[in-house]
Amino acid sequence: MATVKGPDAFRTISEAAAELDVPQHVLRFWETKFSFIRPMKRAGGRRFYRRQDIDVLRGVRTLLHEQGYTIKGVQRLHKEHGVAHVVAAASGPPSAESLAEPSFEAAAFNAAEIVETVGERELVLDSDTRTHLEAVLEDLESVKARIDRLLG
């Protein structure tokens, strides 16, 4: 008797491939082309896909197979708009408004308002996490400024 996995259970590559209706070798190939596809790997290189990995793969499949994107096109979409747009592709093409650059006003918010939607879950960042992320961002901006000075 076969057991049925819960929606949040890890999937093997064969289970992921069956769910997405693509061959296993295609999933391995996409992993080489898209840096944002990172299944967990156990000893011996065996891949395990989380629900969010499956959602990303479903978006990639939709963009490539249904919306006619090229691999470079999906890479550019990810670079310019993030993995959320790749995931959202599985639910239809993004609107022009969702691809627009966010305004400064839209980016100015306090810690209680930071909510990241991942699938149907929401993650609210607490003030300690926000403080830590702001410090990391400040460090990154400092490094970027130094690199810009060296290159400029």
C-alpha positions in Angstrom: 0.0 0.0 0.0 1.5 3.4 -1.1 1.6 6.2 1.5 0.4 9.6 0.6 2.7 12.4 1.5 1.5 15.6 3.1 1.6 18.9 1.1 4.7 20.1 3.0 6.6 16.8 2.9 9.9 16.6 1.0 9.7 15.2 -2.5 12.3 13.1 -4.3 13.3 14.1 -7.8 11.1 11.4 -9.3 8.1 12.6 -7.2 8.8 16.3 -8.2 9.2 15.3 -11.8 5.9 13.4 -11.8 4.1 16.3 -10.0 5.4 18.8 -12.6 5.0 16.5 -15.6 8.6 16.9 -16.7 11.4 14.4 -16.9 14.0 14.1 -14.1 16.8 15.1 -16.3 15.0 18.4 -17.1 15.0 19.3 -13.4 18.7 18.5 -13.1 19.3 20.7 -16.2 17.3 23.6 -14.8 19.3 23.4 -11.6 22.4 24.1 -13.7 20.8 27.1 -15.5 18.9 28.8 -12.7 20.9 29.6 -9.6 17.6 30.1 -7.6 16.7 26.4 -8.0 18.4 24.8 -5.0 16.9 21.6 -3.7 18.3 20.1 -0.5 21.0 17.4 -1.2 21.8 14.6 1.1 24.9 12.4 1.1 25.5 11.0 -2.3 23.8 14.0 -4.0 20.2 12.8 -3.6 17.9 15.7 -4.1 14.9 16.5 -1.9 12.5 19.2 -3.0 10.5 21.4 -0.5 7.1 22.8 -1.3 8.7 26.1 -2.2 11.1 24.4 -4.5 8.2 22.8 -6.3 6.5 26.2 -6.6 9.6 27.7 -8.1 10.0 24.8 -10.6 6.3 25.1 -11.5 6.9 28.8 -12.3 10.0 28.0 -14.4 8.0 25.3 -16.3 5.2 27.7 -17.0 7.5 30.5 -18.2 9.5 28.1 -20.5 6.8 25.8 -21.7 3.6 27.9 -21.7 4.6 31.5 -22.0 7.5 31.0 -24.4 10.3 32.5 -22.4 13.9 31.4 -23.2 16.3 30.3 -20.5 18.0 33.7 -20.7 14.6 35.4 -20.5 13.7 33.5 -17.3 17.2 34.3 -15.9 16.6 38.0 -16.7 13.1 38.0 -15.2 14.6 36.5 -12.0 17.5 39.0 -11.9 15.2 42.0 -12.5 12.2 41.1 -10.4 13.1 38.2 -8.1 12.0 34.7 -7.5 8.5 35.8 -6.5 7.8 36.7 -10.1 9.0 33.3 -11.2 6.7 31.6 -8.7 3.8 33.9 -9.6 4.1 32.8 -13.3 2.4 29.6 -12.5 -0.7 31.5 -11.7 -0.6 33.5 -14.9 1.5 36.2 -16.6 2.5 39.2 -14.3 0.8 42.4 -14.9 2.7 45.5 -16.1 2.1 47.1 -12.7 3.7 44.2 -10.8 6.8 44.5 -13.0 7.2 48.2 -12.4 10.0 49.5 -10.2 8.8 50.2 -6.7 8.7 53.8 -5.7 10.7 55.1 -2.8 7.5 55.7 -0.9 6.4 52.1 -1.4 9.8 51.0 0.0 9.5 53.1 3.2 7.8 51.2 5.9 8.4 50.2 9.5 9.2 46.7 10.8 5.6 45.8 11.7 4.6 46.3 8.1 7.2 44.0 6.6 5.4 41.0 5.3 6.8 38.6 2.7 4.3 36.3 1.1 5.6 32.9 0.2 2.9 30.8 -1.3 0.0 31.0 1.1 2.2 31.7 4.1 3.2 35.1 5.4 6.4 35.8 7.3 6.4 38.9 9.5 9.8 40.2 10.4 10.3 41.2 14.0 12.4 44.3 15.0 15.5 42.2 15.8 15.5 40.5 12.4 14.8 43.9 10.7 17.7 45.5 12.6 20.0 42.6 11.6 19.0 42.8 8.0 19.5 46.6 8.0 23.0 46.1 9.3 23.7 43.5 6.6 22.3 45.8 4.0 24.5 48.7 5.3 27.6 46.4 5.1 26.7 45.4 1.5 26.2 49.0 0.5 29.6 49.9 2.0 31.3 47.0 0.1 29.5 48.1 -3.1 30.7 51.7 -2.6 34.3 50.5 -2.2 34.0 48.3 -5.3 32.5 51.2 -7.3 35.4 53.5 -6.1 38.0 50.8 -7.2 36.3 50.4 -10.6 35.6 54.1 -11.1 
